[in-house]
Amino acid sequence: MEFTLNKVLQGFYKDSVALMRLSRDLVAMEGVNEAALMIGSPSNKQILRDAGLLASEGDAAEGGDLVVAIRAKDSKAAHAAAEAIEPQIMSQTRASDDDIDWRPQSIRSAAKASPDANLALISVPGEFAAAEARKALSRGLHVMMFSDNVSVEDEIALKIQARERGLLMMGPDCGTAILDGVPLAFANNVAGGEIGIVGASGTGIQEVTTLISNNGGGISQAIGVGGRDLKNEVGGISTLLGIDRLDSDPSTSHIVLISKPPGDRVLPKILDRITESSKPFTICFIGASNFNVPANATVTRTLKEAAQSALGGKSIGSEIVSKNQVSKEGKQIRGLYSGGTLAAESQVILLDAGLEVASNAAVPGASDLKNAAGMHQIIDLGDDQYTQGRPHPMIDPEIRREPLEEAMNNPNVGVILIDIVIGFGAHPDPAGQLVSMLAGTDKKNQPEIIASITGTEQDPQIRSTQVKTLQSAGVHVADSNADAAIAALQMLRVNS
C-alpha cells in the first residue's frame, strides 16, 4: 500500500524552476511513485491535494515554507527519498553574508547589488508574483514573469504600469525570451541576426527561432508576452509594446508574430499597428483565418511556414517518409506533446488534410478530447491536468510514459508524433529518456514513431546527438514539427 509523506522546511523559499528540477530528481528515486516540491501557498497546497500528495503536515505549511511531498511504495522508501533529497535542497541555500555563492533575496537587494541590471525574471508562486513585479517595475526594471496563477486583474494592472513607464512586462506564464542575445528561461542558443519575434507561445518561439537559426538566419530579439495577452480581457498590451520595441529597433528588419488566435476585439488593434510600420511582418496566429491582411504582412498557417517567410521564402526542411515506404493506412495518429503550440500546429496540419482531430487543447475546427472516439488525437501533456504537482514534461519527460505505453499497445494507432524540445532549462537528455521508455517494446507490430527536435547544435543537449539517439532506436526524425505531421499523413496515405 502506498505511503504519503510531507516534510515542511519552514521559512525556506526557492524559485519554481529550481523546485521543478529537484522534483524530477526526487521522482527518479527508488520506490517513489509521485513527488513534488512546492512553496506552501494556498493554490500550491490545492494542487498537492488534487494530486493526492498532501498530508496533514503539508496542509499546515504557510506561504514562506517549502513542502516536500512524496508518495512512495511504502514508508521506508518515502523517508529514504526525503532524507536523500534534503541535502540537494539545502546545498542551494544561502550560507552566510560572506559566501561567494550568495544571491539576493529580494528585488531591492538585487537592484542594489547589480545597479546596472535592467530586467527582473520572476519565478515565485502566483500569490506573490504580482507584488514582486510591481516592485521591479517601480524600480525601472523590465519584467519577465515565469510565474503563473496570477489573476487577470493583476496582469492588466502590471501591463498598464509597464506601458506608462516604457517598460516590457512579459508574462505572466512567459516561458521563453531572447533579449540582446541572452536566452531566458526555456530558450535556445540561436544565432544573432535581424529577425525579431513577439510571441504568446514559448515553444512556438523556440520552434521558429531554432528553424531560423538552423537555416542560416538569426534573431535580434524574441519577446514573450504570456498566453493571455491577446485575449480580449488583457487587450494585447504587451504584444503592442513588443511591436513598438522591434519597430524602433535598428537591428530588426523583419518582425514575426506568433500566437493562437487573438480575441476578436484585439485582432484589429494588432493589424492596425502592423499597418503603421514600414517593416515587413510575418503573422502566425495558429488556427486563425478570415482576417484582413495588412499590405506589409504575410500570413502563415504553421510555424515552419513562419520561419520560411522570415527567411525571405527560403525552403527549409523536408518530409522524411515517402508514400511508397511505411504504410499505416486506416490507422490513427496520436500526438504526445510537451509543447502546446507544437500540438496546435500539428492539429492545423491534420485538419487542413481533411482529418477529424480531437485534442485537450483544441484549435478551431478540432473537437474536445472527450469526444475523441474514432478521431486522431493530439494531446498537450504540458496542460495543467497533466502537470499539477509535477514538473513540466520539458523538464521531466516521464509524464509521457503512461500515454506512450497506451498508444503503443492500441491496435487502432498507427503513428505516434512526439516533440523533443531541448535548450536551456530543458531535460539534459530527452531523447535518451524516450528511448528508455521504448526499451523492450515489440516494434514489429506497433505504431511508427515520428519525432521532431526543437533545438540547435549549440544547445547543451546538442541537436545532432539527440537525433542519433532517436534514430538508433528506430524512431523517425523530422527536420521540424510540421514535417513530422506531414510524414504522419504520408504514412496514413493521406494527401498532404
C-alpha positions as CSV (number, residue, x, y, z in Angstrom):
1,M,0.0,0.0,0.0
2,E,1.3,3.4,-0.9
3,F,2.5,5.8,1.8
4,T,2.4,9.7,1.5
5,L,5.0,11.7,3.4
6,N,5.1,15.5,3.7
7,K,8.1,17.3,5.2
8,V,7.9,21.1,5.7
9,L,11.0,23.3,5.7
10,Q,9.8,26.4,7.5
11,G,10.9,29.8,6.1
12,F,12.6,28.2,3.2
13,Y,12.0,29.6,-0.3
14,K,13.2,28.5,-3.7
15,D,12.0,29.6,-7.1
16,S,9.7,27.3,-9.1
17,V,12.2,26.4,-11.8
18,A,14.7,25.1,-9.3
19,L,11.9,23.2,-7.5
20,M,10.8,21.5,-10.7
21,R,14.3,20.3,-11.3
22,L,14.6,18.9,-7.8
23,S,11.2,17.3,-8.1
24,R,12.5,15.5,-11.2
25,D,15.4,14.1,-9.2
26,L,13.0,13.1,-6.4
27,V,10.6,11.2,-8.7
28,A,13.5,9.2,-10.1
29,M,14.5,7.8,-6.7
30,E,13.8,4.1,-5.9
31,G,10.4,3.3,-4.6
32,V,9.0,6.8,-5.3
33,N,5.7,6.8,-7.3
34,E,5.0,10.5,-7.3
35,A,6.6,13.6,-5.7
36,A,6.6,17.4,-5.7
37,L,8.4,20.2,-4.1
38,M,6.2,23.3,-3.7
39,I,6.0,26.5,-1.7
40,G,3.1,26.2,0.8
41,S,0.8,28.8,-0.8
42,P,-2.9,28.0,-0.8
43,S,-3.0,27.4,-4.6
44,N,0.0,25.1,-4.4
45,K,-1.5,23.1,-1.5
46,Q,-4.6,22.7,-3.6
47,I,-2.5,21.3,-6.4
48,L,-0.9,18.8,-4.0
49,R,-4.3,17.9,-2.6
50,D,-5.7,17.3,-6.0
51,A,-2.7,15.1,-6.9
52,G,-3.1,13.1,-3.7
53,L,0.2,14.3,-2.3
54,L,-0.9,16.5,0.6
55,A,-0.7,15.2,4.2
56,S,-1.6,17.0,7.4
57,E,2.0,18.3,7.9
58,G,1.9,19.9,4.4
59,D,-1.6,21.3,4.9
60,A,-0.2,23.3,7.9
61,A,2.5,24.9,5.8
62,E,2.4,28.7,5.1
63,G,3.4,30.8,2.1
64,G,7.1,31.0,3.1
65,D,7.5,27.3,3.7
66,L,8.7,24.6,1.4
67,V,6.7,21.4,1.2
68,V,8.4,18.2,0.2
69,A,5.6,15.8,-0.8
70,I,6.3,12.2,-1.6
71,R,4.1,9.2,-2.4
72,A,6.1,6.0,-2.3
73,K,5.5,2.3,-2.3
74,D,6.0,2.3,1.5
75,S,7.1,4.3,4.5
76,K,10.7,3.2,4.2
77,A,11.0,4.3,0.6
78,A,9.3,7.7,1.3
79,H,11.6,8.5,4.3
80,A,14.7,7.4,2.4
81,A,13.8,9.6,-0.5
82,A,13.2,12.6,1.8
83,E,16.5,12.1,3.5
84,A,18.3,11.8,0.1
85,I,16.8,14.9,-1.4
86,E,17.2,17.3,1.6
87,P,21.0,17.8,1.1
88,Q,20.3,18.8,-2.5
89,I,17.8,21.3,-1.3
90,M,19.9,22.7,1.4
91,S,23.1,22.9,-0.7
92,Q,21.4,25.6,-2.7
93,T,20.5,27.9,0.1
94,R,22.4,30.9,1.4
95,A,25.2,30.0,3.8
96,S,26.4,33.4,5.1
97,D,26.8,37.0,4.1
98,D,30.4,36.2,3.2
99,D,29.5,33.2,1.0
100,I,30.6,33.9,-2.6
101,D,27.6,32.0,-3.8
102,W,25.2,34.3,-2.0
103,R,22.3,35.5,-4.1
104,P,20.0,38.5,-3.3
105,Q,16.8,37.5,-1.6
106,S,14.6,40.5,-2.8
107,I,14.1,42.8,-5.7
108,R,15.5,45.6,-3.6
109,S,18.7,43.8,-2.6
110,A,19.2,42.5,-6.2
111,A,18.9,46.0,-7.6
112,K,21.3,47.3,-5.0
113,A,23.8,44.5,-5.7
114,S,23.5,44.9,-9.5
115,P,22.7,48.6,-10.2
116,D,23.3,48.1,-14.0
117,A,20.7,45.4,-14.3
118,N,17.6,46.3,-16.2
119,L,15.4,43.2,-16.1
120,A,13.9,41.1,-13.3
121,L,13.0,37.4,-14.0
122,I,10.2,36.5,-11.6
123,S,9.6,32.8,-10.7
124,V,7.6,32.7,-7.5
125,P,4.1,31.4,-6.6
126,G,1.3,33.4,-8.2
127,E,0.1,34.8,-4.9
128,F,3.4,36.7,-4.6
129,A,4.4,37.3,-8.2
130,A,2.3,40.4,-8.9
131,A,3.7,42.2,-5.8
132,E,7.3,41.4,-6.9
133,A,6.6,42.6,-10.4
134,R,5.2,45.9,-9.1
135,K,8.5,46.3,-7.1
136,A,10.6,45.6,-10.2
137,L,8.6,47.9,-12.5
138,S,8.7,50.7,-9.9
139,R,12.5,50.4,-9.9
140,G,12.6,50.8,-13.7
141,L,13.2,47.2,-14.5
142,H,11.7,45.3,-17.4
143,V,9.9,42.1,-16.1
144,M,9.8,38.6,-17.4
145,M,7.3,36.7,-15.3
146,F,7.7,32.9,-15.5
147,S,5.1,32.5,-12.7
148,D,1.5,31.6,-13.5
149,N,-1.6,31.6,-11.3
150,V,-1.7,35.4,-11.5
151,S,-5.1,37.0,-11.7
152,V,-6.2,38.7,-14.9
153,E,-6.8,41.9,-13.0
154,D,-3.2,41.9,-11.7
155,E,-1.9,41.1,-15.2
156,I,-3.7,44.1,-16.7
157,A,-2.6,46.4,-13.9
158,L,1.0,45.4,-14.2
159,K,1.0,45.8,-18.0
160,I,-0.6,49.2,-17.8
161,Q,2.1,50.2,-15.2
162,A,4.8,48.9,-17.6
163,R,3.3,50.8,-20.5
164,E,3.3,54.0,-18.5
165,R,6.9,53.6,-17.7
166,G,8.0,52.5,-21.1
167,L,9.0,49.0,-19.9
168,L,8.3,45.5,-21.1
169,M,6.0,43.3,-19.0
170,M,6.5,39.7,-20.3
171,G,4.0,37.3,-18.8
172,P,2.6,36.0,-16.5
173,D,3.3,32.4,-17.7
174,C,6.0,33.6,-20.0
175,G,8.4,30.7,-20.6
176,T,10.7,32.0,-23.3
177,A,12.6,35.1,-24.4
178,I,15.8,36.1,-26.0
179,L,16.9,39.6,-25.3
180,D,20.1,41.1,-26.7
181,G,21.4,37.6,-27.4
182,V,20.7,36.3,-23.9
183,P,18.3,33.2,-23.7
184,L,15.9,33.4,-20.8
185,A,14.0,30.5,-19.2
186,F,13.2,27.8,-21.8
187,A,15.1,29.2,-24.8
188,N,17.7,28.0,-27.2
189,N,21.2,29.1,-28.2
190,V,20.5,30.7,-31.6
191,A,22.5,32.8,-34.0
192,G,22.1,36.6,-33.8
193,G,20.5,38.4,-36.7
194,E,17.9,40.7,-38.0
195,I,14.6,38.8,-37.3
196,G,12.6,39.9,-34.3
197,I,9.8,37.9,-32.7
198,V,6.8,38.7,-30.5
199,G,5.1,35.6,-29.2
200,A,2.4,34.5,-26.8
201,S,3.8,30.9,-27.0
202,G,7.0,29.6,-25.5
203,T,7.5,26.5,-27.7
204,G,6.2,28.4,-30.7
205,I,9.0,31.0,-30.2
206,Q,11.5,28.1,-29.7
207,E,10.5,26.3,-32.9
208,V,10.6,29.4,-35.1
209,T,13.9,30.8,-33.7
210,T,15.7,27.4,-34.0
211,L,14.4,26.8,-37.5
212,I,15.6,30.3,-38.5
213,S,19.0,29.8,-36.8
214,N,19.4,26.3,-38.2
215,N,18.8,27.5,-41.7
216,G,21.2,30.5,-41.9
217,G,19.2,33.3,-40.3
218,G,19.4,34.9,-36.9
219,I,17.4,36.5,-34.1
220,S,17.6,40.1,-32.9
221,Q,15.1,39.8,-30.1
222,A,12.4,37.3,-29.1
223,I,9.9,38.9,-26.7
224,G,7.4,36.6,-24.9
225,V,4.2,38.1,-23.7
226,G,2.3,35.3,-21.9
227,G,-0.6,33.2,-23.1
228,R,-3.4,35.6,-22.1
229,D,-2.0,38.8,-23.5
230,L,-4.0,38.6,-26.8
231,K,-7.3,37.7,-25.1
232,N,-9.9,40.4,-25.1
233,E,-9.6,41.0,-21.3
234,V,-6.0,41.9,-21.5
235,G,-6.1,43.6,-24.9
236,G,-2.7,42.7,-26.3
237,I,-0.9,45.4,-24.2
238,S,2.5,43.6,-24.2
239,T,2.2,42.5,-27.8
240,L,1.7,46.1,-28.9
241,L,4.6,47.2,-26.7
242,G,6.8,44.4,-28.2
243,I,5.9,45.5,-31.7
244,D,6.8,49.1,-30.8
245,R,10.2,47.9,-29.5
246,L,11.0,45.9,-32.6
247,D,9.7,48.6,-34.9
248,S,12.1,51.1,-33.5
249,D,15.0,48.7,-33.2
250,P,17.5,49.4,-35.9
251,S,18.9,45.8,-35.7
252,T,15.5,44.3,-36.6
253,S,14.5,44.2,-40.2
254,H,11.6,41.7,-40.1
255,I,9.1,41.0,-37.3
256,V,7.3,37.7,-36.7
257,L,4.1,37.4,-34.5
258,I,3.3,34.0,-33.0
259,S,0.2,33.1,-31.0
260,K,-3.0,31.2,-31.0
261,P,-5.9,33.3,-32.5
262,P,-6.3,36.7,-30.7
263,G,-9.6,37.8,-29.3
264,D,-12.0,39.4,-31.8
265,R,-11.5,42.9,-30.1
266,V,-7.7,42.6,-30.0
267,L,-7.1,41.4,-33.6
268,P,-8.0,44.8,-35.2
269,K,-5.6,46.6,-32.9
270,I,-2.7,44.3,-33.8
271,L,-3.5,44.6,-37.5
272,D,-3.8,48.4,-37.4
273,R,-0.4,48.6,-35.6
274,I,1.2,46.4,-38.2
275,T,-0.1,48.7,-40.9
276,E,1.6,51.7,-39.3
277,S,5.0,50.0,-39.6
278,S,7.4,50.3,-42.5
279,K,8.9,46.9,-41.8
280,P,7.7,43.6,-43.2
281,F,5.8,41.2,-40.8
282,T,5.0,37.5,-40.7
283,I,1.8,36.6,-38.8
284,C,1.3,33.1,-37.5
285,F,-1.9,33.0,-35.5
286,I,-2.2,29.3,-35.4
287,G,-5.7,28.2,-36.4
288,A,-6.9,31.7,-37.2
289,S,-8.3,32.6,-40.6
290,N,-10.5,35.1,-42.4
291,F,-9.0,38.4,-41.4
292,N,-7.8,41.3,-43.4
293,V,-4.1,41.0,-44.0
294,P,-2.0,44.3,-44.0
295,A,-0.1,45.0,-47.2
296,N,3.2,44.7,-45.3
297,A,2.4,41.3,-43.8
298,T,2.4,37.6,-44.8
299,V,0.1,35.2,-43.0
300,T,1.2,31.6,-42.4
301,R,-0.6,28.6,-41.2
302,T,2.3,26.9,-39.5
303,L,5.4,27.7,-37.5
304,K,7.6,26.2,-40.2
305,E,6.0,28.5,-42.8
306,A,6.5,31.4,-40.5
307,A,10.3,30.6,-40.3
308,Q,10.4,30.3,-44.1
309,S,8.6,33.6,-44.6
310,A,11.0,35.4,-42.2
311,L,13.9,33.9,-44.2
312,G,12.6,35.5,-47.3
313,G,10.7,32.5,-48.6
314,K,13.7,30.1,-48.3
315,S,12.6,26.4,-48.3
316,I,13.7,24.6,-45.2
317,G,13.4,21.1,-44.0
318,S,11.7,18.2,-45.7
319,E,9.3,15.3,-45.1
320,I,11.0,12.1,-44.1
321,V,8.7,9.3,-45.3
322,S,7.7,8.8,-48.9
323,K,4.3,7.3,-49.8
324,N,5.8,4.1,-51.1
325,Q,7.7,3.3,-47.8
326,V,5.9,2.8,-44.5
327,S,2.2,2.4,-44.7
328,K,-0.2,2.7,-41.7
329,E,-3.3,3.3,-43.9
330,G,-6.6,3.3,-42.0
331,K,-4.9,3.8,-38.6
332,Q,-5.0,6.8,-36.2
333,I,-2.4,9.4,-35.4
334,R,-1.6,10.0,-31.7
335,G,0.4,13.1,-30.8
336,L,2.0,13.3,-27.4
337,Y,3.4,16.8,-27.0
338,S,5.3,18.8,-24.4
339,G,4.8,22.0,-26.3
340,G,1.3,23.3,-26.5
341,T,1.9,25.4,-29.7
342,L,3.6,22.5,-31.4
343,A,0.5,20.4,-30.6
344,A,-1.6,23.2,-32.1
345,E,0.5,23.3,-35.3
346,S,0.0,19.5,-35.8
347,Q,-3.7,19.9,-35.3
348,V,-3.8,22.6,-38.1
349,I,-1.9,20.4,-40.5
350,L,-4.1,17.3,-39.9
351,L,-7.3,19.4,-40.1
352,D,-6.1,21.0,-43.4
353,A,-5.6,17.5,-44.7
354,G,-9.3,16.8,-44.0
355,L,-8.9,14.6,-40.9
356,E,-11.1,14.6,-37.8
357,V,-9.0,15.7,-34.9
358,A,-9.6,15.8,-31.1
359,S,-7.4,17.5,-28.5
360,N,-7.4,18.6,-24.9
361,A,-6.2,22.0,-26.3
362,A,-8.3,22.1,-29.4
363,V,-7.7,24.7,-32.2
364,P,-10.6,26.0,-34.2
365,G,-12.1,23.0,-36.1
366,A,-10.9,20.3,-33.7
367,S,-13.0,18.5,-31.2
368,D,-12.6,18.2,-27.5
369,L,-10.7,15.2,-26.4
370,K,-13.8,14.0,-24.5
371,N,-15.4,13.4,-27.9
372,A,-12.4,11.7,-29.4
373,A,-13.9,8.3,-30.4
374,G,-12.5,7.3,-33.8
375,M,-10.6,10.5,-34.2
376,H,-6.9,11.3,-34.5
377,Q,-5.8,12.6,-31.1
378,I,-3.2,15.4,-30.3
379,I,-2.5,15.6,-26.6
380,D,-0.8,18.6,-24.9
381,L,1.0,17.0,-21.9
382,G,2.0,20.4,-20.7
383,D,-1.6,21.2,-19.9
384,D,-2.5,21.8,-16.2
385,Q,-4.3,18.4,-16.0
386,Y,-1.1,16.6,-16.5
387,T,1.4,18.9,-14.6
388,Q,-0.5,19.6,-11.4
389,G,2.0,18.7,-8.7
390,R,4.6,17.6,-11.3
391,P,7.3,19.2,-13.3
392,H,6.5,20.3,-16.9
393,P,7.3,17.5,-19.5
394,M,10.1,19.6,-20.9
395,I,11.8,19.2,-17.5
396,D,10.6,15.7,-16.8
397,P,9.6,13.7,-19.9
398,E,8.4,10.9,-17.6
399,I,4.9,12.3,-17.9
400,R,4.9,10.8,-21.4
401,R,5.4,7.2,-20.3
402,E,1.9,6.2,-19.5
403,P,0.2,7.7,-22.6
404,L,3.0,6.4,-24.7
405,E,2.6,2.9,-23.4
406,E,-1.2,3.1,-24.0
407,A,-0.6,4.4,-27.6
408,M,2.0,1.7,-28.4
409,N,-0.4,-1.0,-27.4
410,N,-3.5,0.5,-29.0
411,P,-4.2,-1.5,-32.2
412,N,-6.0,1.5,-33.7
413,V,-2.9,3.8,-33.5
414,G,-0.5,3.6,-36.5
415,V,1.7,6.7,-35.9
416,I,2.8,8.5,-32.8
417,L,4.0,12.1,-33.0
418,I,6.4,13.3,-30.4
419,D,8.2,16.6,-29.9
420,I,11.7,16.7,-28.3
421,V,12.3,20.3,-27.0
422,I,15.9,20.9,-26.0
423,G,17.7,24.1,-24.8
424,F,18.3,25.9,-21.6
425,G,16.1,24.7,-18.8
426,A,15.0,21.5,-20.5
427,H,15.8,17.9,-19.6
428,P,19.5,17.1,-20.2
429,D,18.7,14.1,-22.5
430,P,15.0,13.9,-23.5
431,A,15.8,11.7,-26.5
432,G,17.6,9.2,-24.2
433,Q,14.6,9.3,-21.8
434,L,12.2,8.5,-24.7
435,V,14.4,5.6,-25.9
436,S,14.5,4.2,-22.3
437,M,10.7,4.2,-22.4
438,L,10.7,2.3,-25.7
439,A,13.2,-0.3,-24.5
440,G,11.8,-3.9,-24.7
441,T,8.8,-3.0,-26.9
442,D,8.0,-5.1,-29.9
443,K,8.4,-2.5,-32.7
444,K,7.3,-5.0,-35.4
445,N,3.6,-4.8,-34.8
446,Q,3.4,-1.5,-33.0
447,P,3.0,2.1,-34.3
448,E,5.7,4.0,-36.1
449,I,7.1,6.9,-34.0
450,I,8.0,10.2,-35.7
451,A,9.8,12.8,-33.6
452,S,10.9,16.4,-34.2
453,I,13.6,18.1,-32.3
454,T,13.3,21.8,-31.4
455,G,16.8,23.0,-30.8
456,T,20.3,23.8,-32.2
457,E,23.8,22.3,-32.3
458,Q,24.8,25.0,-29.8
459,D,22.2,23.9,-27.1
460,P,23.6,22.0,-24.1
461,Q,22.0,18.7,-25.4
462,I,23.4,19.1,-28.9
463,R,20.7,18.6,-31.5
464,S,22.7,16.1,-33.7
465,T,23.3,13.9,-30.6
466,Q,19.6,13.8,-29.8
467,V,18.9,12.9,-33.5
468,K,21.4,9.9,-33.4
469,T,19.9,8.7,-30.1
470,L,16.4,8.6,-31.6
471,Q,17.4,7.0,-34.9
472,S,19.4,4.3,-33.1
473,A,16.1,3.2,-31.5
474,G,14.2,3.1,-34.8
475,V,12.5,6.5,-34.3
476,H,11.9,8.6,-37.5
477,V,13.3,12.1,-37.0
478,A,11.9,15.1,-39.0
479,D,13.5,18.4,-39.6
480,S,10.6,20.3,-38.0
481,N,7.4,19.6,-36.1
482,A,5.4,20.4,-39.3
483,D,7.4,17.9,-41.3
484,A,6.7,15.3,-38.7
485,A,3.0,15.8,-39.0
486,I,3.2,15.7,-42.8
487,A,5.2,12.5,-42.6
488,A,2.5,11.0,-40.4
489,L,-0.1,11.9,-43.1
490,Q,2.1,10.1,-45.7
491,M,2.2,7.0,-43.6
492,L,-1.6,7.1,-43.5
493,R,-1.5,7.7,-47.3
494,V,-3.4,11.0,-46.8
495,N,-2.7,13.7,-49.4
496,S,-0.7,16.5,-47.8
